Amino acid sequence: MKTTVLNYSIMIDPDTETGGNKSGFTAFCPSLGIADDGDTVEEALLNIQKTIEFHLQCLAQEGEEIPTPSSPASFLTH
């Protein structure tokens, strides 16, 4: 079995929970078009990493092409 490590860029933005005033963060992976969230930057990053792994596993199981990162790996926040 061949393993390839892909590094996807992640953007993390401050966010407010819909329907409430709770602050948190949204993590977005532009190359895959998927997002996740968390109460802290660290939690949002951990959650998006798990979501990316799950998404790539699903694509592989369905025989779909695995997208390559569109830019060098980076971690962006503001």
C-alpha positions, 0 to 999 in steps of 0.5 A, a space after each residue: 500500500 502506497 501512502 502519500 502525504 498531502 498538505 492542504 492550506 487551512 484558513 481560520 476565521 473568528 465566527 459567531 454561532 448562528 442563532 446565538 452570541 457564542 464566539 468561536 472559529 471556523 476552519 476552511 480548506 479551500 482545496 477541498 471545499 470543506 469546513 469545520 469549527 471549534 470554540 478555539 483556534 486549536 479546536 477548529 484546527 483539530 476538527 478540520 484535520 479530522 474532517 479532511 481525513 474523513 473526506 479523503 477516505 470517502 473519496 478513496 472508497 468511492 473511487 474518486 480522484 483525491 484533489 491535490 493542494 492548490 497552494 503550498 500548505 499554510 495556516 492562516 488566521 486573522 
